Amino acid sequence: MKKRIISALSIIAILVTASCSTDLEEINIDPNRPESVPTYGIFNYANKAIMDGTRGPFSSARIALPWVQYSAQRNYTEEDRFQFRQESNTALFNSYYLAANNYKSIIDLNVDEATKGEMSAYGNNNNQIAAARIMLAYTFSQLVDTYGDVPYYSYGNKDPDFQALRLDEGILKAKYASQEKIYIDLLKELEEASQMIVQTEVVFTSGDQLFQGNAQKLKRFSNSLRLRIANRVKGVVPGAEEHITRAIASGVMLSNLDNVGLTYENNTINPSPMYIAFFINNRNDFTISNTFVDLLKGNLGNNSADPRLQKFAAPKTTSLSSVGSGTYTETDDLTQYIGMPYGIPSALAPSQLPNTSLLSSNVLKKNYTEYFMEYAEVEFLLAENNNWNSANYKKGITASMERWGVTPAKIATYLVTLTAASKENVLTQKYIALFMQPSEAWSEYRRTGFPNTILQPGASYTLNIPVDGKTTYIFQALNNLKEMPTRLNYPVNSAQLNGENYLQASSNIGGDLLTTKLIWDRN
C-alpha cells in the first residue's frame, strides 16, 4: 500500500487515545512515520476531544453550566453573572473544529481508493463514513446553536458556502455559512447517514467507545439527533416538520441502553474532566445552585420533592474528600441539601460556603459518563410533538431517574404525585433530565423560556447565611446584560485570522453580540 500523509491531528489521535481503546496497543505503528491509522482510534480521539473541550471546568462550568443554574460559583462569581473568560470561549470553539477535522479524516480514509480497502479491516466502510457524518452533524449542531453562522463542512453537499475543513483545497479562510443553510444540511446529512448504515455489520471492529460496534444503536442516535435538531428549528427552517416525522418513523432511542456517552476511565490517568478539576487540580470552585436545589425540593415549580436531588448533590456536611471517595451516605432529610446562592458578589461567597452542598460523587467521579444524548430527552421530544403527551412525559422522567440510580419505589412514589403533562411541566422535566448537559439546556431555555424557575437579573433571593443583617441578595448581571446571553460571541481572534468573513458573518446575524438571537430563538 502507498504511504499516506496523515494530518497532524490524526497522528495525535493515535498517540493520545491509546487508553481509550484496549486494542490500540496491539497495532504496531511507528508514530514518526505512520503508514496507516486505525480509524476507531481517530474516532475515539475526536469523541474525547469534544468532551474534554466542552464539559470541563472552564468550557462548561464557567459558561453554560452556571447560566442555566445547574451550578453556582463558590469563587469568581462574576462568571455566574455572565462575565466569562474569552480564552475559555476560544478553546471551546477550537475543540469542536479539532474533533470535526478528525471525523472528516475518517471519511477521507474510507472514501479514498488508496486506503478504503485497508480501512475495511476496522469496520464496514459505509458504517464508518456514516458514524463520522453523524458525529460531524452533532459537532456542527453544537457550533451553530452556540454561535450562529459558522464555517461549515458537509460530506454530501458541495455548496460553495461550505468551506470549513478544506485546507487541502487551499481554502485557508473559510466563509461563515448561514444558520438556515447549516440546519437544512444537518438534517439532510443525518437522514442520509442513517440510510447508509449497514445494520447487519459492525460500525468499528473494536475500540468503539460510543456504540460498541452496534450499527442499530448508531442509527437510533442519528434519528434521535435529527429529531432534536428538527424540533429546535421547526417553524423556522423549511422541511423541519417532515424530518421530525421521518426521524421518528426511522427509529429513535427506545431505552437507556441506547444512551450515547463517553465513559472515562476509573483511574487518575484518564478520568473525567470534572474529576480532574476537583481532585487532581485541587479546584473546588463551583457546586450545585440554590435555584436548582429548590426546584428539586419542590419549593419552586409544580412538583413534589424529586429523588434525583440526592443523586446530584451531597449532604451539606459532606467533605470534598468524602465525595471523591464516595464514602458519604445519602439521606432523605432534605434540609441537608442546600444549594450555593446563585450570582452573588464574590465578596459574599465565603460566608455562604459552610452551609452549602457539594456536587455528589455520582458527578465528581473518575469514570463519569458524559452524554451526547440520552433516551430521556427523546421521550420529552416525543411528548412535545404528541401535544404534550402524558405517557411520553412519564417515560422521560422514569428514564432519567433510572439513569441516575433512583430506586423503583421512589420513582413510583414520585409519579403518583406528578402534575399533569403540559408545556411548562414537560419542558421543566426535560431541563432536570439534561443536568450536566448544559449546552443543550441553554439552547432549550433560549428556544422555550422554560423552566421559569431560573433566576433573572434584578430578582432577589435568600442567602444561606445572613450577612450584615441582610437575608437576601439581588442577582445583578454584568456586561450590561438584562437576561441570560442568547449566544456566545465569536472568538476574539476571529477578526485577525479571518477578518473579511468574520465581519460579513457579524453583519449577517445582526452583530457579534451576546444579545443577538439565533434564528430559532423566538422566546
C-alpha angles and dihedrals in degrees: 000000000000117000111254127206107233121204117256090244092056092050089052087051091063096042098051103033098061091104090055092061126048089203101057095083088060092065118083108222128163100217091203095054108023116187097177138012125209104235095215087063091055089046093052092047093051092049092049091046089058095049096042090047100044108030101047133109094274106029093045113013094048097043126022100008094064095033090065087041099239084128141021130204120255087193133019093027091178085087090063087055093057100264095128127173114262092213088061089053092050091049091049092052092047093048091062094050092046089056093042092054090055094048087052089052089059090053092047093050092050095046101043110094089217093061110019093087093056092043090057087073087070096051144308108318094227092049092051091050091047092050091050092047091050093049090046087054090051091049096049092043087060092048096049092043089053105039109014115224110031139162104280139196128200128186094202103036125064094192107157089232091062099084106140121119092017100118090130087064092052096256102141098159110043126203119244107244119220120260093240093053092047095050092047090051094044090057091047092048093050092049094048092045091051091051094050095054113114100215094192092063134059124260094225124002093229143350096042104151097179106042103014087227092299108143093190091057089050090052093050090050091051092051093044092050089049089052090052094050095042091049090053095053101034111133089021108057119049114250097016094121092053090051090054090055095045094045092054092046091050091056132273131198114308104187144353087280085075094056111125115215145134114245114206123218123274093238140073094257099070107006125150120292093247092050089053091051096051105032107024100032090033096226119149096176105136143023142168114317128239094237092056093044091049091050090052092047090056093247091118128039126012108297138086124250111312117224090214088077091079090049094051100042139034124229111275094250093056116115122225090244089056090051090051093051095037091229100132124097126241116232136199090218097107093194085076091066115077125165126219111258106258122237100359120153113271090245090064096048099084092056092056099048100082092062100042133103122233124224110275130257087250087070104029099054134119097242098042115151116231108204130219089190139345135210091239090065090052091056091052089050089051090048091054093048092046092058094271093311116206097214093054090044092056093043090054093051092046093049092050093048092047091050089055093047101252110164120253090242093056092045091052092048092050093049091052091062096035116133117240121277114268136145092270096044096045093048092045090053090047088054091053091048091052092061109146091017093088100161091060091045090050091051091049092048091052091048099045112015091234139165093044089196092081110114113248126212110272094029121120127229139183120265119227090229122020115248121207089345093306119125099183139048133200120235104234115186123213131219088054090282122156094190142013113303113269094209142353118260117244114270112282093245093057093094091053098043100039105008103162095047092042092054092047092050092047090053093046095055095043100261137331092266136135087235098053109115123224119234095264096043099102097144 
